[in-house]
Amino acid sequence: MLRRLVAILTFSRRTECLTGPAKVIDGDTIVVAGQMVRLHGVDGPELDQTFWWRGQEMACGTVDRHAMLTP
């Protein structure tokens, strides 16, 4: 399924609108129209980041990326 995303970015008083398919990089970064977009106020784990939960190592970066891809 192809999704479309509209991102509005502010660069020194100028607003630019990006449209088109979005590619999820990790839990807080996407690429739209060839431009890397960091989600404001979101601090997701990096893709290779892990943590321990109930005695098991979990790939939180991969899980976070998957959550961004799931509708």
N, CA, C and O atoms as a Tripos MOL2 file, in Angstrom:
@<TRIPOS>MOLECULE
protein
  284   283    71     0     0
PROTEIN
NO_CHARGES

@<TRIPOS>ATOM
      1 N           0.8410   -1.1670    0.0000 N.3       1 MET1
      2 CA          0.0000    0.0000    0.0000 C.3       1 MET1
      3 C           0.8940    1.2410    0.0000 C.2       1 MET1
      4 O           1.8020    1.3580    0.8240 O.2       1 MET1
      5 N           0.6410    2.1370   -0.9000 N.am      2 LEU2
      6 CA          1.4110    3.3670   -0.9910 C.3       2 LEU2
      7 C           0.7100    4.4380   -0.1780 C.2       2 LEU2
      8 O          -0.4800    4.6920   -0.3640 O.2       2 LEU2
      9 N           1.4460    5.0590    0.7160 N.am      3 ARG3
     10 CA          0.8600    6.1070    1.5470 C.3       3 ARG3
     11 C           1.4250    7.4540    1.1370 C.2       3 ARG3
     12 O           2.5470    7.5540    0.6410 O.2       3 ARG3
     13 N           0.6450    8.4610    1.3490 N.am      4 ARG4
     14 CA          1.1010    9.8150    1.0630 C.3       4 ARG4
     15 C           1.1320   10.5910    2.3730 C.2       4 ARG4
     16 O           0.2900   10.4020    3.2510 O.2       4 ARG4
     17 N           2.0990   11.4420    2.4780 N.am      5 LEU5
     18 CA          2.2690   12.2410    3.6850 C.3       5 LEU5
     19 C           2.5520   13.6730    3.2810 C.2       5 LEU5
     20 O           3.2930   13.9300    2.3320 O.2       5 LEU5
     21 N           1.9680   14.5820    3.9930 N.am      6 VAL6
     22 CA          2.2590   15.9930    3.7740 C.3       6 VAL6
     23 C           2.9900   16.4870    5.0100 C.2       6 VAL6
     24 O           2.4750   16.3890    6.1240 O.2       6 VAL6
     25 N           4.1630   17.0060    4.8180 N.am      7 ALA7
     26 CA          4.9500   17.5380    5.9290 C.3       7 ALA7
     27 C           5.1950   19.0130    5.6920 C.2       7 ALA7
     28 O           5.5760   19.4170    4.5940 O.2       7 ALA7
     29 N           4.9800   19.8060    6.7080 N.am      8 ILE8
     30 CA          5.2430   21.2370    6.6030 C.3       8 ILE8
     31 C           6.4660   21.5350    7.4550 C.2       8 ILE8
     32 O           6.4800   21.2680    8.6570 O.2       8 ILE8
     33 N           7.4730   22.0810    6.8310 N.am      9 LEU9
     34 CA          8.7250   22.3840    7.5000 C.3       9 LEU9
     35 C           8.9320   23.8890    7.5160 C.2       9 LEU9
     36 O           8.5820   24.5840    6.5620 O.2       9 LEU9
     37 N           9.4940   24.3790    8.5910 N.am     10 THR10
     38 CA          9.7650   25.8010    8.6740 C.3      10 THR10
     39 C          11.2700   26.0260    8.6470 C.2      10 THR10
     40 O          11.9960   25.5020    9.4910 O.2      10 THR10
     41 N          11.7310   26.7950    7.6870 N.am     11 PHE11
     42 CA         13.1380   27.1440    7.5560 C.3      11 PHE11
     43 C          13.2430   28.6660    7.5840 C.2      11 PHE11
     44 O          12.9230   29.3190    6.5910 O.2      11 PHE11
     45 N          13.6740   29.2310    8.6760 N.am     12 SER12
     46 CA         13.8360   30.6840    8.8200 C.3      12 SER12
     47 C          12.7230   31.4860    8.1570 C.2      12 SER12
     48 O          12.9520   32.1890    7.1720 O.2      12 SER12
     49 N          11.5580   31.3800    8.6860 N.am     13 ARG13
     50 CA         10.3730   32.1460    8.2690 C.3      13 ARG13
     51 C           9.8040   31.7310    6.9260 C.2      13 ARG13
     52 O           8.8660   32.3640    6.4420 O.2      13 ARG13
     53 N          10.3350   30.6980    6.3130 N.am     14 ARG14
     54 CA          9.8050   30.2190    5.0350 C.3      14 ARG14
     55 C           9.1840   28.8510    5.2670 C.2      14 ARG14
     56 O           9.7960   28.0000    5.9120 O.2      14 ARG14
     57 N           8.0000   28.6290    4.7600 N.am     15 THR15
     58 CA          7.3420   27.3420    4.9210 C.3      15 THR15
     59 C           7.3390   26.6140    3.5900 C.2      15 THR15
     60 O           6.9830   27.1810    2.5570 O.2      15 THR15
     61 N           7.7360   25.3630    3.6270 N.am     16 GLU16
     62 CA          7.7890   24.5390    2.4270 C.3      16 GLU16
     63 C           6.9050   23.3230    2.6700 C.2      16 GLU16
     64 O           6.9500   22.7270    3.7460 O.2      16 GLU16
     65 N           6.1170   22.9590    1.6950 N.am     17 CYS17
     66 CA          5.2410   21.8010    1.8200 C.3      17 CYS17
     67 C           5.8060   20.6620    0.9700 C.2      17 CYS17
     68 O           6.0230   20.8250   -0.2310 O.2      17 CYS17
     69 N           6.0370   19.5320    1.5890 N.am     18 LEU18
     70 CA          6.5370   18.3500    0.8880 C.3      18 LEU18
     71 C           5.3990   17.3600    0.7510 C.2      18 LEU18
     72 O           4.6860   17.0980    1.7200 O.2      18 LEU18
     73 N           5.2200   16.8080   -0.4280 N.am     19 THR19
     74 CA          4.1990   15.7910   -0.6280 C.3      19 THR19
     75 C           4.8090   14.6170   -1.3770 C.2      19 THR19
     76 O           5.7960   14.7670   -2.0980 O.2      19 THR19
     77 N           4.2150   13.4610   -1.1970 N.am     20 GLY20
     78 CA          4.6720   12.2780   -1.9120 C.3      20 GLY20
     79 C           4.8130   11.1030   -0.9750 C.2      20 GLY20
     80 O           4.5120   11.1980    0.2150 O.2      20 GLY20
     81 N           5.2730    9.9910   -1.5230 N.am     21 PRO21
     82 CA          5.4520    8.7960   -0.6980 C.3      21 PRO21
     83 C           6.4970    9.0500    0.3820 C.2      21 PRO21
     84 O           7.5080    9.7110    0.1410 O.2      21 PRO21
     85 N           6.2450    8.5260    1.5530 N.am     22 ALA22
     86 CA          7.1770    8.6680    2.6730 C.3      22 ALA22
     87 C           7.8900    7.3480    2.9130 C.2      22 ALA22
     88 O           7.2820    6.2790    2.8530 O.2      22 ALA22
     89 N           9.1850    7.4370    3.1860 N.am     23 LYS23
     90 CA          9.9710    6.2580    3.5400 C.3      23 LYS23
     91 C          10.3690    6.4030    5.0000 C.2      23 LYS23
     92 O          10.9750    7.4020    5.3870 O.2      23 LYS23
     93 N          10.0290    5.4070    5.8120 N.am     24 VAL24
     94 CA         10.3560    5.4390    7.2310 C.3      24 VAL24
     95 C          11.8040    5.0070    7.4170 C.2      24 VAL24
     96 O          12.2020    3.9330    6.9670 O.2      24 VAL24
     97 N          12.5870    5.8480    8.0800 N.am     25 ILE25
     98 CA         13.9780    5.5390    8.3740 C.3      25 ILE25
     99 C          14.0820    4.8780    9.7480 C.2      25 ILE25
    100 O          14.6710    3.8060    9.8890 O.2      25 ILE25
    101 N          13.5100    5.5210   10.7440 N.am     26 ASP26
    102 CA         13.4360    4.9610   12.0900 C.3      26 ASP26
    103 C          12.2340    5.5780   12.7850 C.2      26 ASP26
    104 O          11.3740    6.1600   12.1230 O.2      26 ASP26
    105 N          12.1560    5.4660   14.0870 N.am     27 GLY27
    106 CA         10.9670    5.9080   14.8110 C.3      27 GLY27
    107 C          10.7120    7.3950   14.8300 C.2      27 GLY27
    108 O           9.6180    7.8260   15.1920 O.2      27 GLY27
    109 N          11.7060    8.2010   14.4450 N.am     28 ASP28
    110 CA         11.5030    9.6460   14.4620 C.3      28 ASP28
    111 C          12.0020   10.3500   13.2020 C.2      28 ASP28
    112 O          12.1160   11.5750   13.1780 O.2      28 ASP28
    113 N          12.2980    9.5780   12.1530 N.am     29 THR29
    114 CA         12.8180   10.1660   10.9180 C.3      29 THR29
    115 C          12.1660    9.5060    9.7100 C.2      29 THR29
    116 O          12.0590    8.2820    9.6330 O.2      29 THR29
    117 N          11.7320   10.3450    8.7630 N.am     30 ILE30
    118 CA         11.1800    9.8640    7.4990 C.3      30 ILE30
    119 C          11.8280   10.6530    6.3630 C.2      30 ILE30
    120 O          12.4480   11.6900    6.5960 O.2      30 ILE30
    121 N          11.6850   10.1640    5.1530 N.am     31 VAL31
    122 CA         12.1420   10.8870    3.9680 C.3      31 VAL31
    123 C          10.9220   11.1080    3.0850 C.2      31 VAL31
    124 O          10.2100   10.1630    2.7470 O.2      31 VAL31
    125 N          10.6870   12.3700    2.7130 N.am     32 VAL32
    126 CA          9.5790   12.7420    1.8330 C.3      32 VAL32
    127 C          10.1720   13.5820    0.7080 C.2      32 VAL32
    128 O          10.8800   14.5570    0.9600 O.2      32 VAL32
    129 N           9.8840   13.2040   -0.5210 N.am     33 ALA33
    130 CA         10.3660   13.9460   -1.6940 C.3      33 ALA33
    131 C          11.8760   14.1600   -1.6380 C.2      33 ALA33
    132 O          12.3700   15.2200   -2.0210 O.2      33 ALA33
    133 N          12.6010   13.1610   -1.1620 N.am     34 GLY34
    134 CA         14.0510   13.2440   -1.0990 C.3      34 GLY34
    135 C          14.5950   14.0730    0.0520 C.2      34 GLY34
    136 O          15.8080   14.2380    0.1730 O.2      34 GLY34
    137 N          13.7160   14.5970    0.9000 N.am     35 GLN35
    138 CA         14.1280   15.4240    2.0380 C.3      35 GLN35
    139 C          13.9740   14.6420    3.3330 C.2      35 GLN35
    140 O          12.9140   14.0720    3.5910 O.2      35 GLN35
    141 N          15.0270   14.6100    4.1500 N.am     36 MET36
    142 CA         14.9440   13.9540    5.4490 C.3      36 MET36
    143 C          14.1460   14.8490    6.3910 C.2      36 MET36
    144 O          14.4130   16.0460    6.4940 O.2      36 MET36
    145 N          13.1690   14.2650    7.0750 N.am     37 VAL37
    146 CA         12.2900   15.0050    7.9770 C.3      37 VAL37
    147 C          12.3660   14.3620    9.3540 C.2      37 VAL37
    148 O          12.0690   13.1770    9.5060 O.2      37 VAL37
    149 N          12.7640   15.1380   10.3550 N.am     38 ARG38
    150 CA         12.7560   14.6790   11.7410 C.3      38 ARG38
    151 C          11.4170   15.0960   12.3510 C.2      38 ARG38
    152 O          11.0030   16.2470   12.2080 O.2      38 ARG38
    153 N          10.7540   14.1840   13.0160 N.am     39 LEU39
    154 CA          9.4510   14.4830   13.6160 C.3      39 LEU39
    155 C           9.6530   15.3060   14.8830 C.2      39 LEU39
    156 O          10.3370   14.8730   15.8100 O.2      39 LEU39
    157 N           9.0620   16.4790   14.9180 N.am     40 HIS40
    158 CA          9.2140   17.4090   16.0310 C.3      40 HIS40
    159 C           8.6300   16.8200   17.3170 C.2      40 HIS40
    160 O           7.4950   16.3420   17.3300 O.2      40 HIS40
    161 N           9.3960   16.8570   18.3730 N.am     41 GLY41
    162 CA          8.9190   16.3940   19.6760 C.3      41 GLY41
    163 C           8.9600   14.8920   19.8590 C.2      41 GLY41
    164 O           8.5000   14.3890   20.8840 O.2      41 GLY41
    165 N           9.5020   14.1530   18.8870 N.am     42 VAL42
    166 CA          9.5760   12.6940   18.9700 C.3      42 VAL42
    167 C          11.0440   12.2950   19.0780 C.2      42 VAL42
    168 O          11.8700   12.7300   18.2760 O.2      42 VAL42
    169 N          11.3650   11.4730   20.0610 N.am     43 ASP43
    170 CA         12.7260   10.9690   20.2270 C.3      43 ASP43
    171 C          12.6650    9.4460   20.2400 C.2      43 ASP43
    172 O          12.6610    8.8280   21.3040 O.2      43 ASP43
    173 N          12.6190    8.8520   19.0650 N.am     44 GLY44
    174 CA         12.5470    7.3980   18.9490 C.3      44 GLY44
    175 C          13.9290    6.7770   18.9850 C.2      44 GLY44
    176 O          14.9240    7.4600   18.7380 O.2      44 GLY44
    177 N          14.0010    5.4940   19.2870 N.am     45 PRO45
    178 CA         15.2930    4.8070   19.3200 C.3      45 PRO45
    179 C          15.8740    4.6440   17.9200 C.2      45 PRO45
    180 O          15.1470    4.6370   16.9270 O.2      45 PRO45
    181 N          17.1860    4.5150   17.8600 N.am     46 GLU46
    182 CA         17.8500    4.2520   16.5850 C.3      46 GLU46
    183 C          17.5780    2.8060   16.1850 C.2      46 GLU46
    184 O          17.2390    1.9800   17.0330 O.2      46 GLU46
    185 N          17.7250    2.4930   14.8900 N.am     47 LEU47
    186 CA         17.3930    1.1510   14.3980 C.3      47 LEU47
    187 C          18.1420    0.0420   15.1220 C.2      47 LEU47
    188 O          17.5680   -1.0130   15.3950 O.2      47 LEU47
    189 N          19.4050    0.2590   15.4360 N.am     48 ASP48
    190 CA         20.1990   -0.7950   16.0720 C.3      48 ASP48
    191 C          20.1270   -0.7760   17.5950 C.2      48 ASP48
    192 O          20.8160   -1.5580   18.2500 O.2      48 ASP48
    193 N          19.3080    0.1010   18.1700 N.am     49 GLN49
    194 CA         19.2170    0.2200   19.6270 C.3      49 GLN49
    195 C          18.3930   -0.9260   20.2130 C.2      49 GLN49
    196 O          17.3580   -1.3060   19.6660 O.2      49 GLN49
    197 N          18.8660   -1.4640   21.3270 N.am     50 THR50
    198 CA         18.1640   -2.5500   22.0170 C.3      50 THR50
    199 C          17.9890   -2.1830   23.4870 C.2      50 THR50
    200 O          18.6090   -1.2420   23.9810 O.2      50 THR50
    201 N          17.1420   -2.9350   24.1740 N.am     51 PHE51
    202 CA         17.0020   -2.8000   25.6160 C.3      51 PHE51
    203 C          16.6250   -4.1590   26.1900 C.2      51 PHE51
    204 O          16.1890   -5.0550   25.4660 O.2      51 PHE51
    205 N          16.7980   -4.2970   27.4800 N.am     52 TRP52
    206 CA         16.4750   -5.5610   28.1560 C.3      52 TRP52
    207 C          15.1320   -5.4280   28.8420 C.2      52 TRP52
    208 O          14.8860   -4.4610   29.5630 O.2      52 TRP52
    209 N          14.2570   -6.4080   28.6160 N.am     53 TRP53
    210 CA         12.9370   -6.4190   29.2340 C.3      53 TRP53
    211 C          12.6010   -7.8490   29.6300 C.2      53 TRP53
    212 O          12.5710   -8.7490   28.7900 O.2      53 TRP53
    213 N          12.3510   -8.0440   30.9130 N.am     54 ARG54
    214 CA         12.0300   -9.3650   31.4570 C.3      54 ARG54
    215 C          13.0570  -10.4150   31.0580 C.2      54 ARG54
    216 O          12.7120  -11.5380   30.6920 O.2      54 ARG54
    217 N          14.3220  -10.0290   31.1370 N.am     55 GLY55
    218 CA         15.3970  -10.9670   30.8760 C.3      55 GLY55
    219 C          15.6950  -11.2440   29.4120 C.2      55 GLY55
    220 O          16.5160  -12.1070   29.1040 O.2      55 GLY55
    221 N          15.0420  -10.5250   28.5030 N.am     56 GLN56
    222 CA         15.2860  -10.7270   27.0740 C.3      56 GLN56
    223 C          15.7010   -9.4170   26.4250 C.2      56 GLN56
    224 O          15.1920   -8.3480   26.7630 O.2      56 GLN56
    225 N          16.6300   -9.5200   25.4890 N.am     57 GLU57
    226 CA         17.0410   -8.3330   24.7410 C.3      57 GLU57
    227 C          16.0190   -8.0790   23.6320 C.2      57 GLU57
    228 O          15.7050   -8.9740   22.8470 O.2      57 GLU57
    229 N          15.5090   -6.8610   23.5800 N.am     58 MET58
    230 CA         14.4920   -6.4890   22.6020 C.3      58 MET58
    231 C          15.0770   -5.4710   21.6200 C.2      58 MET58
    232 O          15.8260   -4.5750   22.0130 O.2      58 MET58
    233 N          14.7320   -5.6170   20.3600 N.am     59 ALA59
    234 CA         15.1920   -4.6930   19.3160 C.3      59 ALA59
    235 C          14.2180   -3.5260   19.2270 C.2      59 ALA59
    236 O          13.3760   -3.4800   18.3300 O.2      59 ALA59
    237 N          14.3340   -2.5840   20.1590 N.am     60 CYS60
    238 CA         13.3520   -1.4960   20.2260 C.3      60 CYS60
    239 C          13.3820   -0.6080   18.9930 C.2      60 CYS60
    240 O          12.3410   -0.0820   18.6010 O.2      60 CYS60
    241 N          14.5390   -0.4220   18.3690 N.am     61 GLY61
    242 CA         14.6100    0.3880   17.1520 C.3      61 GLY61
    243 C          13.8170   -0.2240   16.0130 C.2      61 GLY61
    244 O          13.1180    0.4820   15.2870 O.2      61 GLY61
    245 N          13.9230   -1.5310   15.8560 N.am     62 THR62
    246 CA         13.1930   -2.2350   14.8030 C.3      62 THR62
    247 C          11.6930   -2.2390   15.0960 C.2      62 THR62
    248 O          10.8770   -2.0490   14.1930 O.2      62 THR62
    249 N          11.3410   -2.4530   16.3500 N.am     63 VAL63
    250 CA          9.9270   -2.4510   16.7490 C.3      63 VAL63
    251 C           9.3250   -1.0550   16.5190 C.2      63 VAL63
    252 O           8.2000   -0.9350   16.0320 O.2      63 VAL63
    253 N          10.0660   -0.0210   16.8650 N.am     64 ASP64
    254 CA          9.6000    1.3440   16.6850 C.3      64 ASP64
    255 C           9.3840    1.6660   15.2030 C.2      64 ASP64
    256 O           8.3780    2.2770   14.8420 O.2      64 ASP64
    257 N          10.3130    1.2600   14.3540 N.am     65 ARG65
    258 CA         10.1930    1.4830   12.9020 C.3      65 ARG65
    259 C           8.9460    0.7540   12.3730 C.2      65 ARG65
    260 O           8.1910    1.3090   11.5740 O.2      65 ARG65
    261 N           8.7410   -0.4750   12.8180 N.am     66 HIS66
    262 CA          7.5780   -1.2400   12.3830 C.3      66 HIS66
    263 C           6.2740   -0.5200   12.7810 C.2      66 HIS66
    264 O           5.3120   -0.4850   12.0150 O.2      66 HIS66
    265 N           6.2690    0.0400   13.9770 N.am     67 ALA67
    266 CA          5.0820    0.7620   14.4310 C.3      67 ALA67
    267 C           4.7880    1.9700   13.5340 C.2      67 ALA67
    268 O           3.6270    2.3150   13.3130 O.2      67 ALA67
    269 N           5.8350    2.6050   13.0220 N.am     68 MET68
    270 CA          5.6370    3.7440   12.1130 C.3      68 MET68
    271 C           5.0490    3.2710   10.7760 C.2      68 MET68
    272 O           4.3420    4.0280   10.1110 O.2      68 MET68
    273 N           5.3350    2.0370   10.3840 N.am     69 LEU69
    274 CA          4.8450    1.5180    9.1060 C.3      69 LEU69
    275 C           3.4400    0.9570    9.1790 C.2      69 LEU69
    276 O           2.7730    0.8040    8.1560 O.2      69 LEU69
    277 N           2.9860    0.6490   10.3910 N.am     70 THR70
    278 CA          1.6870    0.0120   10.5790 C.3      70 THR70
    279 C           0.5800    1.0680   10.6200 C.2      70 THR70
    280 O           0.6540    2.0160   11.4010 O.2      70 THR70
    281 N          -0.4430    0.9060    9.7820 N.am     71 PRO71
    282 CA         -1.5340    1.8960    9.7590 C.3      71 PRO71
    283 C          -2.3690    1.8490   11.0200 C.2      71 PRO71
    284 O          -3.3230    2.6160   11.1570 O.2      71 PRO71
@<TRIPOS>BOND
     1     1     2 1
     2     2     3 1
     3     3     4 2
     4     3     5 am
     5     5     6 1
     6     6     7 1
     7     7     8 2
     8     7     9 am
     9     9    10 1
    10    10    11 1
    11    11    12 2
    12    11    13 am
    13    13    14 1
    14    14    15 1
    15    15    16 2
    16    15    17 am
    17    17    18 1
    18    18    19 1
    19    19    20 2
    20    19    21 am
    21    21    22 1
    22    22    23 1
    23    23    24 2
    24    23    25 am
    25    25    26 1
    26    26    27 1
    27    27    28 2
    28    27    29 am
    29    29    30 1
    30    30    31 1
    31    31    32 2
    32    31    33 am
    33    33    34 1
    34    34    35 1
    35    35    36 2
    36    35    37 am
    37    37    38 1
    38    38    39 1
    39    39    40 2
    40    39    41 am
    41    41    42 1
    42    42    43 1
    43    43    44 2
    44    43    45 am
    45    45    46 1
    46    46    47 1
    47    47    48 2
    48    47    49 am
    49    49    50 1
    50    50    51 1
    51    51    52 2
    52    51    53 am
    53    53    54 1
    54    54    55 1
    55    55    56 2
    56    55    57 am
    57    57    58 1
    58    58    59 1
    59    59    60 2
    60    59    61 am
    61    61    62 1
    62    62    63 1
    63    63    64 2
    64    63    65 am
    65    65    66 1
    66    66    67 1
    67    67    68 2
    68    67    69 am
    69    69    70 1
    70    70    71 1
    71    71    72 2
    72    71    73 am
    73    73    74 1
    74    74    75 1
    75    75    76 2
    76    75    77 am
    77    77    78 1
    78    78    79 1
    79    79    80 2
    80    79    81 am
    81    81    82 1
    82    82    83 1
    83    83    84 2
    84    83    85 am
    85    85    86 1
    86    86    87 1
    87    87    88 2
    88    87    89 am
    89    89    90 1
    90    90    91 1
    91    91    92 2
    92    91    93 am
    93    93    94 1
    94    94    95 1
    95    95    96 2
    96    95    97 am
    97    97    98 1
    98    98    99 1
    99    99   100 2
   100    99   101 am
   101   101   102 1
   102   102   103 1
   103   103   104 2
   104   103   105 am
   105   105   106 1
   106   106   107 1
   107   107   108 2
   108   107   109 am
   109   109   110 1
   110   110   111 1
   111   111   112 2
   112   111   113 am
   113   113   114 1
   114   114   115 1
   115   115   116 2
   116   115   117 am
   117   117   118 1
   118   118   119 1
   119   119   120 2
   120   119   121 am
   121   121   122 1
   122   122   123 1
   123   123   124 2
   124   123   125 am
   125   125   126 1
   126   126   127 1
   127   127   128 2
   128   127   129 am
   129   129   130 1
   130   130   131 1
   131   131   132 2
   132   131   133 am
   133   133   134 1
   134   134   135 1
   135   135   136 2
   136   135   137 am
   137   137   138 1
   138   138   139 1
   139   139   140 2
   140   139   141 am
   141   141   142 1
   142   142   143 1
   143   143   144 2
   144   143   145 am
   145   145   146 1
   146   146   147 1
   147   147   148 2
   148   147   149 am
   149   149   150 1
   150   150   151 1
   151   151   152 2
   152   151   153 am
   153   153   154 1
   154   154   155 1
   155   155   156 2
   156   155   157 am
   157   157   158 1
   158   158   159 1
   159   159   160 2
   160   159   161 am
   161   161   162 1
   162   162   163 1
   163   163   164 2
   164   163   165 am
   165   165   166 1
   166   166   167 1
   167   167   168 2
   168   167   169 am
   169   169   170 1
   170   170   171 1
   171   171   172 2
   172   171   173 am
   173   173   174 1
   174   174   175 1
   175   175   176 2
   176   175   177 am
   177   177   178 1
   178   178   179 1
   179   179   180 2
   180   179   181 am
   181   181   182 1
   182   182   183 1
   183   183   184 2
   184   183   185 am
   185   185   186 1
   186   186   187 1
   187   187   188 2
   188   187   189 am
   189   189   190 1
   190   190   191 1
   191   191   192 2
   192   191   193 am
   193   193   194 1
   194   194   195 1
   195   195   196 2
   196   195   197 am
   197   197   198 1
   198   198   199 1
   199   199   200 2
   200   199   201 am
   201   201   202 1
   202   202   203 1
   203   203   204 2
   204   203   205 am
   205   205   206 1
   206   206   207 1
   207   207   208 2
   208   207   209 am
   209   209   210 1
   210   210   211 1
   211   211   212 2
   212   211   213 am
   213   213   214 1
   214   214   215 1
   215   215   216 2
   216   215   217 am
   217   217   218 1
   218   218   219 1
   219   219   220 2
   220   219   221 am
   221   221   222 1
   222   222   223 1
   223   223   224 2
   224   223   225 am
   225   225   226 1
   226   226   227 1
   227   227   228 2
   228   227   229 am
   229   229   230 1
   230   230   231 1
   231   231   232 2
   232   231   233 am
   233   233   234 1
   234   234   235 1
   235   235   236 2
   236   235   237 am
   237   237   238 1
   238   238   239 1
   239   239   240 2
   240   239   241 am
   241   241   242 1
   242   242   243 1
   243   243   244 2
   244   243   245 am
   245   245   246 1
   246   246   247 1
   247   247   248 2
   248   247   249 am
   249   249   250 1
   250   250   251 1
   251   251   252 2
   252   251   253 am
   253   253   254 1
   254   254   255 1
   255   255   256 2
   256   255   257 am
   257   257   258 1
   258   258   259 1
   259   259   260 2
   260   259   261 am
   261   261   262 1
   262   262   263 1
   263   263   264 2
   264   263   265 am
   265   265   266 1
   266   266   267 1
   267   267   268 2
   268   267   269 am
   269   269   270 1
   270   270   271 1
   271   271   272 2
   272   271   273 am
   273   273   274 1
   274   274   275 1
   275   275   276 2
   276   275   277 am
   277   277   278 1
   278   278   279 1
   279   279   280 2
   280   279   281 am
   281   281   282 1
   282   282   283 1
   283   283   284 2
@<TRIPOS>SUBSTRUCTURE
     1 MET1         2 RESIDUE 1 A MET
     2 LEU2         6 RESIDUE 1 A LEU
     3 ARG3        10 RESIDUE 1 A ARG
     4 ARG4        14 RESIDUE 1 A ARG
     5 LEU5        18 RESIDUE 1 A LEU
     6 VAL6        22 RESIDUE 1 A VAL
     7 ALA7        26 RESIDUE 1 A ALA
     8 ILE8        30 RESIDUE 1 A ILE
     9 LEU9        34 RESIDUE 1 A LEU
    10 THR10       38 RESIDUE 1 A THR
    11 PHE11       42 RESIDUE 1 A PHE
    12 SER12       46 RESIDUE 1 A SER
    13 ARG13       50 RESIDUE 1 A ARG
    14 ARG14       54 RESIDUE 1 A ARG
    15 THR15       58 RESIDUE 1 A THR
    16 GLU16       62 RESIDUE 1 A GLU
    17 CYS17       66 RESIDUE 1 A CYS
    18 LEU18       70 RESIDUE 1 A LEU
    19 THR19       74 RESIDUE 1 A THR
    20 GLY20       78 RESIDUE 1 A GLY
    21 PRO21       82 RESIDUE 1 A PRO
    22 ALA22       86 RESIDUE 1 A ALA
    23 LYS23       90 RESIDUE 1 A LYS
    24 VAL24       94 RESIDUE 1 A VAL
    25 ILE25       98 RESIDUE 1 A ILE
    26 ASP26      102 RESIDUE 1 A ASP
    27 GLY27      106 RESIDUE 1 A GLY
    28 ASP28      110 RESIDUE 1 A ASP
    29 THR29      114 RESIDUE 1 A THR
    30 ILE30      118 RESIDUE 1 A ILE
    31 VAL31      122 RESIDUE 1 A VAL
    32 VAL32      126 RESIDUE 1 A VAL
    33 ALA33      130 RESIDUE 1 A ALA
    34 GLY34      134 RESIDUE 1 A GLY
    35 GLN35      138 RESIDUE 1 A GLN
    36 MET36      142 RESIDUE 1 A MET
    37 VAL37      146 RESIDUE 1 A VAL
    38 ARG38      150 RESIDUE 1 A ARG
    39 LEU39      154 RESIDUE 1 A LEU
    40 HIS40      158 RESIDUE 1 A HIS
    41 GLY41      162 RESIDUE 1 A GLY
    42 VAL42      166 RESIDUE 1 A VAL
    43 ASP43      170 RESIDUE 1 A ASP
    44 GLY44      174 RESIDUE 1 A GLY
    45 PRO45      178 RESIDUE 1 A PRO
    46 GLU46      182 RESIDUE 1 A GLU
    47 LEU47      186 RESIDUE 1 A LEU
    48 ASP48      190 RESIDUE 1 A ASP
    49 GLN49      194 RESIDUE 1 A GLN
    50 THR50      198 RESIDUE 1 A THR
    51 PHE51      202 RESIDUE 1 A PHE
    52 TRP52      206 RESIDUE 1 A TRP
    53 TRP53      210 RESIDUE 1 A TRP
    54 ARG54      214 RESIDUE 1 A ARG
    55 GLY55      218 RESIDUE 1 A GLY
    56 GLN56      222 RESIDUE 1 A GLN
    57 GLU57      226 RESIDUE 1 A GLU
    58 MET58      230 RESIDUE 1 A MET
    59 ALA59      234 RESIDUE 1 A ALA
    60 CYS60      238 RESIDUE 1 A CYS
    61 GLY61      242 RESIDUE 1 A GLY
    62 THR62      246 RESIDUE 1 A THR
    63 VAL63      250 RESIDUE 1 A VAL
    64 ASP64      254 RESIDUE 1 A ASP
    65 ARG65      258 RESIDUE 1 A ARG
    66 HIS66      262 RESIDUE 1 A HIS
    67 ALA67      266 RESIDUE 1 A ALA
    68 MET68      270 RESIDUE 1 A MET
    69 LEU69      274 RESIDUE 1 A LEU
    70 THR70      278 RESIDUE 1 A THR
    71 PRO71      282 RESIDUE 1 A PRO
